[in-house]
Structure formats: C-alpha cells, structure tokens
C-alpha cells in the first residue's frame, strides 16, 4: 500500500465536502441532509435509515435528526412495504428534486476533476480494483478473515 494512500483519501474527502457544501448552503440544508438526499437518489435499492448508516458511514444520531427534518420539510416521506411494519423505507418527494439535481452536478464536477487525465481503460481498471478492495473490506468486517489471515471465530 503506498504510504500516501491515507493522505490522498483524506484529501479526496475534504475536497468532496468542499464541492457539495455550497449546494447544501444554497438549499438551506446541512451536509448530512444533503448526503442523505443524494444517497437515496443515487442508491434507490438502499432506502432505509439503516442502509444510510451502514453504507454512507453517517452517525445514527445525524441520520435520525436529518431524516426527521427532511420529512418535516416535505422532502422525504416514510412508508412501509409489503405489510412489514418494522422496516421504514424512505422516499424522496418532488420537493427534493432541485437539491438532488444540483448535488448530482456537484458530484459529477468533483468526479470529473478527480479522474481528469485518466483514459477509459484506466477508469475500468480502477473500478475493478475498488470493487475488489470493497469485497476484501466486507470479508474482513464480517469476521471471516482478519488482518493476520486468521479467523476471529473461536
């Protein structure tokens, strides 16, 4: 692993925040609220608060507060599916459309800047590498593998 990997990761996160923060401010949203709207818009199969917490890495308290605020503003609705009264699914309302569109444009500009100078073949390789790293991370977090190559199960 290159020694500057963590520095690059931190810089990418900081620059991403700088890219979307003006959108949040113009729309009268917190960053967490905008992150939730964009997550739901970009990942339609992951539509619960638990999905957001797990996949986006936001704190449960921030997600809970933000979902409540977005629902009160009419930007999100909560609903149950298939008679399952335990799992609440979140749906964007038409009121969220402008913020989502502007947020997606900011994301696209950031990604375009991030990948500037890379050829399509390089982007495809990068995507495959990230997919494998993601799979490795899921395996490590499940406890079926550890950093020492030993099982965490006893």
C-alpha positions, 0 to 999 in steps of 0.5 A: 500500500503506498504510504500516501494512500491515507493522505490522498483519501483524506484529501479526496474527502475534504475536497468532496465536502468542499464541492457539495457544501455550497449546494447544501448552503444554497438549499438551506440544508446541512451536509448530512441532509444533503448526503442523505438526499443524494444517497437515496437518489443515487442508491434507490435499492438502499432506502432505509435509515439503516442502509444510510448508516451502514453504507454512507458511514453517517452517525445514527444520531445525524441520520435520525435528526436529518431524516426527521427534518427532511420529512418535516420539510416535505422532502422525504416521506416514510412508508412501509412495504409489503405489510412489514411494519418494522422496516421504514423505507424512505422516499424522496418527494418532488420537493427534493428534486432541485437539491438532488439535481444540483448535488448530482452536478456537484458530484459529477464536477468533483468526479470529473476533476478527480479522474481528469487525465485518466483514459477509459481503460484506466477508469475500468481498471480502477473500478475493478480494483475498488470493487475488489478492495470493497469485497476484501473490506466486507470479508474482513468486517464480517469476521471471516478473515482478519488482518493476520489471515486468521479467523476471529471465530473461536 
